[in-house]
Amino acid sequence: MKKLILIVGLIVGLIIGETEAQAGQLTDRLSAFPNWNHKPMVQAVREDLYYPEWMEGEWNVTSTLVDRIAPLAPKIKTPGFKNSSETLHKPIQFQVRFKTVESSPKLQIFPLSLFFPQPGSEPEKDGKIYPKIVGDRAFNGFNIGRATLGENGILSVKVDPTNTNRQLTVLPGNLQLTSTVTGRSSEIPSDDQFIATEISQQLFESSSQIYLNEVETTTAYQAKFDHIGSKSEVKLIEADQVTAVYLSPKDPNFFTASGHPVALYRYKLKLVRNAG
């Protein structure tokens, strides 16, 4: 279970996005690391996430944990923090995929995209359906889990067919993780930048115990454009990602933590487009 908690941030970090935040909030939040005293402002999720068009395709990812902090230690530590020292500065590699789906703005009630254009989406024109870019959640989650836990360390990753914001990960030993996204926000500082945060509730279940917590993942993606004649394409993306763990209201230390994160993990991500 301890290693599983560590991979949650990576899985979540590669499936975030949705509504645009107040300008600069997330940029300022990353700049303030590790001085995080509360959760970011988010809006409730309603549909799948949307990414910038330049993230479409398959990518080879190198993820490196570069910093780990327990702000309330030694009084409060979360499961997995001690073991995270084993992965510090040790890169792991895996593949992720972002794909185009068809979706109609007419299906939304007062869509925010009418007021805040979202990455990967198009304004409605003549009632037509336009493509949007989403992460392949099951594919991405399974590959990240296998890279972290080993080829036999994860059995399956499935997305709830009735709720794209709920994901179930099954592991050996009758252990499973249910992750439910509850809030997101994002901002687009420039055409080559995308910053997003997500809050998710995590439920770890085994035959002998249940563990609850809440996870925030805030990620800044930076596209590296290659300009060839009149065309431009992205073959490399770099990202700065922070995962923060918060206690569940059912945790006996919840009021002691007073809304502060109890663990912070910072990652550097490098996504290289799969030429195949």
C-alpha positions as CSV (number, residue, x, y, z in Angstrom):
1,M,0.0,0.0,0.0
2,K,2.9,2.4,0.8
3,K,4.2,2.2,-2.8
4,L,0.7,2.5,-4.2
5,I,0.2,5.8,-2.4
6,L,3.4,7.2,-4.1
7,I,2.1,6.4,-7.6
8,V,-1.2,8.2,-7.0
9,G,0.3,11.6,-7.7
10,L,1.8,10.5,-11.0
11,I,-1.5,8.9,-12.2
12,V,-3.5,12.0,-11.2
13,G,-0.9,14.4,-12.6
14,L,-1.2,13.0,-16.1
15,I,-5.0,13.2,-16.2
16,I,-5.7,16.7,-14.9
17,G,-7.4,19.8,-16.4
18,E,-10.9,21.2,-16.9
19,T,-11.8,24.7,-15.8
20,E,-9.7,27.8,-16.0
21,A,-8.5,29.3,-12.7
22,Q,-8.1,32.9,-11.7
23,A,-5.1,34.2,-13.6
24,G,-1.8,33.3,-12.0
25,Q,-3.2,31.4,-9.0
26,L,-1.5,28.2,-9.9
27,T,1.7,29.8,-11.2
28,D,2.0,31.6,-7.8
29,R,1.2,28.3,-6.0
30,L,4.1,26.5,-7.6
31,S,6.4,29.4,-7.0
32,A,5.5,29.3,-3.3
33,F,6.5,25.7,-2.9
34,P,6.9,24.3,-0.2
35,N,5.0,26.9,1.7
36,W,1.6,25.5,1.0
37,N,-0.8,26.0,3.9
38,H,-4.1,25.1,2.3
39,K,-5.7,23.6,-0.8
40,P,-6.0,25.7,-4.0
41,M,-9.3,27.1,-5.2
42,V,-11.1,24.6,-7.5
43,Q,-14.4,24.1,-9.1
44,A,-16.5,20.9,-9.0
45,V,-15.9,18.5,-11.9
46,R,-18.7,17.8,-14.4
47,E,-17.1,16.1,-17.4
48,D,-13.8,14.7,-18.6
49,L,-10.6,16.8,-18.7
50,Y,-9.4,18.6,-21.8
51,Y,-5.7,19.1,-22.7
52,P,-4.0,21.5,-25.2
53,E,-3.9,20.1,-28.8
54,W,-0.1,19.9,-28.6
55,M,-0.5,17.1,-26.1
56,E,-2.3,14.7,-28.4
57,G,-0.5,11.4,-29.2
58,E,1.7,8.9,-27.4
59,W,4.6,10.0,-25.2
60,N,7.6,8.3,-23.5
61,V,7.7,9.8,-20.0
62,T,10.6,10.1,-17.6
63,S,9.5,11.0,-14.1
64,T,11.9,11.9,-11.3
65,L,11.0,12.5,-7.7
66,V,13.3,15.5,-6.8
67,D,12.0,16.6,-3.4
68,R,9.9,15.2,-0.5
69,I,8.7,17.1,2.5
70,A,6.6,16.2,5.6
71,P,5.6,19.7,6.8
72,L,4.0,18.4,10.1
73,A,6.6,15.8,10.9
74,P,7.4,14.2,13.3
75,K,3.9,14.6,14.7
76,I,2.1,13.6,11.5
77,K,3.4,11.4,8.7
78,T,1.5,9.5,6.0
79,P,2.0,5.9,4.9
80,G,4.6,5.8,2.2
81,F,6.6,8.9,3.1
82,K,9.4,7.0,4.7
83,N,9.6,4.6,1.7
84,S,9.7,7.5,-0.8
85,S,13.3,8.0,0.1
86,E,14.1,4.9,-1.9
87,T,12.8,6.5,-5.1
88,L,14.3,10.0,-4.6
89,H,16.3,11.1,-7.7
90,K,15.7,7.8,-9.4
91,P,13.9,8.3,-12.7
92,I,11.2,5.9,-13.8
93,Q,10.0,5.6,-17.4
94,F,6.6,4.7,-18.9
95,Q,4.3,5.6,-21.8
96,V,1.2,7.7,-21.7
97,R,-1.4,8.5,-24.4
98,F,-3.7,11.5,-25.1
99,K,-6.4,11.0,-27.7
100,T,-9.1,12.9,-29.5
101,V,-12.8,12.4,-28.7
102,E,-15.9,13.9,-30.2
103,S,-18.0,16.0,-27.8
104,S,-20.8,18.5,-28.3
105,P,-21.0,21.7,-26.3
106,K,-24.8,21.5,-26.6
107,L,-24.7,18.7,-24.0
108,Q,-23.4,21.0,-21.3
109,I,-25.5,23.3,-19.2
110,F,-24.0,26.8,-19.3
111,P,-20.6,25.5,-20.5
112,L,-17.7,27.4,-19.0
113,S,-16.0,27.1,-22.4
114,L,-18.3,29.9,-23.6
115,F,-16.7,32.2,-21.2
116,F,-13.2,30.7,-20.6
117,P,-11.9,28.9,-23.7
118,Q,-10.4,25.6,-22.6
119,P,-7.4,23.8,-24.0
120,G,-8.2,21.1,-26.5
121,S,-11.7,22.5,-27.2
122,E,-13.4,24.6,-29.9
123,P,-16.2,27.0,-29.6
124,E,-19.5,25.8,-31.0
125,K,-20.0,26.5,-34.7
126,D,-23.3,25.8,-36.5
127,G,-24.2,23.1,-33.9
128,K,-21.4,20.8,-35.0
129,I,-19.4,18.4,-32.9
130,Y,-15.7,19.3,-32.4
131,P,-12.8,17.1,-31.1
132,K,-11.3,17.5,-27.7
133,I,-8.1,16.0,-26.3
134,V,-8.4,13.7,-23.2
135,G,-6.0,11.4,-21.4
136,D,-6.4,7.6,-21.9
137,R,-6.9,7.1,-18.2
138,A,-6.8,3.3,-18.0
139,F,-3.8,3.1,-20.4
140,N,-1.8,5.8,-18.5
141,G,-2.7,4.6,-15.0
142,F,-1.7,1.0,-15.8
143,N,1.6,1.9,-17.4
144,I,2.5,4.2,-14.5
145,G,1.6,1.5,-11.9
146,R,3.6,-1.1,-13.7
147,A,6.7,1.1,-14.0
148,T,6.5,1.9,-10.2
149,L,5.4,-1.5,-8.8
150,G,6.9,-3.9,-11.4
151,E,5.3,-5.9,-14.2
152,N,3.3,-8.1,-11.8
153,G,2.6,-5.4,-9.2
154,I,-0.6,-4.2,-10.8
155,L,-3.5,-6.2,-12.1
156,S,-5.8,-3.7,-13.8
157,V,-6.9,-0.1,-14.1
158,K,-10.5,0.6,-15.1
159,V,-12.5,3.8,-15.5
160,D,-16.0,3.9,-14.2
161,P,-18.2,3.8,-17.4
162,T,-20.7,6.1,-15.7
163,N,-18.2,8.6,-14.3
164,T,-15.0,9.4,-16.1
165,N,-13.7,11.0,-12.9
166,R,-13.7,7.7,-11.0
167,Q,-10.9,5.2,-11.5
168,L,-10.4,1.7,-9.9
169,T,-6.9,0.2,-9.6
170,V,-6.7,-3.5,-8.6
171,L,-3.4,-5.0,-7.2
172,P,-2.3,-8.4,-6.0
173,G,-3.2,-9.4,-2.4
174,N,-6.8,-8.3,-2.6
175,L,-5.9,-4.6,-2.5
176,Q,-7.6,-1.9,-4.5
177,L,-7.6,1.9,-4.9
178,T,-10.6,3.9,-5.8
179,S,-9.7,7.5,-6.9
180,T,-12.5,10.0,-7.4
181,V,-11.7,13.5,-8.8
182,T,-13.8,16.1,-6.9
183,G,-12.4,19.4,-8.1
184,R,-10.1,21.0,-10.8
185,S,-8.9,24.3,-12.1
186,S,-6.4,25.3,-14.8
187,E,-4.8,28.3,-16.5
188,I,-3.1,29.0,-19.8
189,P,-0.3,31.6,-19.3
190,S,0.7,31.3,-23.0
191,D,0.2,29.1,-26.1
192,D,3.0,26.8,-25.0
193,Q,2.1,26.5,-21.3
194,F,-0.7,24.7,-19.5
195,I,-1.0,24.6,-15.7
196,A,-3.6,22.6,-13.9
197,T,-4.5,21.3,-10.4
198,E,-6.8,18.5,-9.3
199,I,-8.2,17.4,-6.0
200,S,-9.1,13.7,-5.6
201,Q,-10.4,11.5,-2.9
202,Q,-8.5,8.2,-2.4
203,L,-9.9,5.1,-0.9
204,F,-7.4,2.2,-0.3
205,E,-9.0,-1.1,0.6
206,S,-7.6,-4.5,1.6
207,S,-8.9,-7.5,3.5
208,S,-7.5,-6.0,6.7
209,Q,-7.7,-2.3,6.5
210,I,-9.2,0.8,4.9
211,Y,-7.2,4.1,4.4
212,L,-8.7,7.4,3.2
213,N,-7.0,10.6,2.2
214,E,-7.2,13.5,-0.2
215,V,-4.6,14.3,-2.9
216,E,-3.9,17.5,-4.8
217,T,-1.7,17.4,-7.9
218,T,-0.6,20.7,-9.4
219,T,1.4,20.5,-12.7
220,A,2.9,23.0,-15.1
221,Y,3.5,21.7,-18.6
222,Q,5.9,23.5,-21.0
223,A,5.8,22.6,-24.7
224,K,8.9,22.8,-26.8
225,F,7.8,23.8,-30.3
226,D,9.8,22.8,-33.3
227,H,9.3,25.2,-36.2
228,I,9.7,23.6,-39.7
229,G,8.8,26.0,-42.5
230,S,5.3,27.2,-42.0
231,K,4.5,24.3,-39.7
232,S,5.2,23.8,-36.0
233,E,5.0,20.7,-33.8
234,V,5.8,19.6,-30.3
235,K,8.1,16.7,-29.8
236,L,9.1,17.5,-26.2
237,I,7.2,18.6,-23.1
238,E,8.7,19.4,-19.7
239,A,6.7,19.6,-16.5
240,D,7.0,20.6,-12.9
241,Q,4.6,18.6,-10.7
242,V,3.8,18.8,-7.0
243,T,1.6,16.2,-5.2
244,A,0.2,17.2,-1.8
245,V,-1.5,14.7,0.6
246,Y,-4.2,15.9,3.0
247,L,-5.9,13.9,5.7
248,S,-9.4,12.7,5.5
249,P,-12.0,14.1,8.0
250,K,-12.1,10.6,9.4
251,D,-8.4,10.6,10.3
252,P,-7.8,11.1,14.0
253,N,-5.2,13.8,13.2
254,F,-7.5,15.7,10.8
255,F,-8.1,18.7,13.2
256,T,-4.5,18.8,14.2
257,A,-3.4,19.1,10.6
258,S,-5.9,22.0,10.3
259,G,-6.1,21.9,6.5
260,H,-2.3,21.8,5.9
261,P,-0.8,19.1,3.7
262,V,0.9,16.3,5.6
263,A,3.2,15.3,2.7
264,L,4.6,17.1,-0.4
265,Y,6.3,15.4,-3.3
266,R,7.9,17.3,-6.2
267,Y,8.5,15.6,-9.6
268,K,10.2,16.7,-12.8
269,L,8.6,15.2,-15.9
270,K,10.0,14.9,-19.4
271,L,7.6,13.7,-22.2
272,V,9.1,12.8,-25.5
273,R,6.8,12.1,-28.4
274,N,6.7,8.5,-29.5
275,A,8.1,8.5,-33.1
276,G,6.5,5.1,-33.7
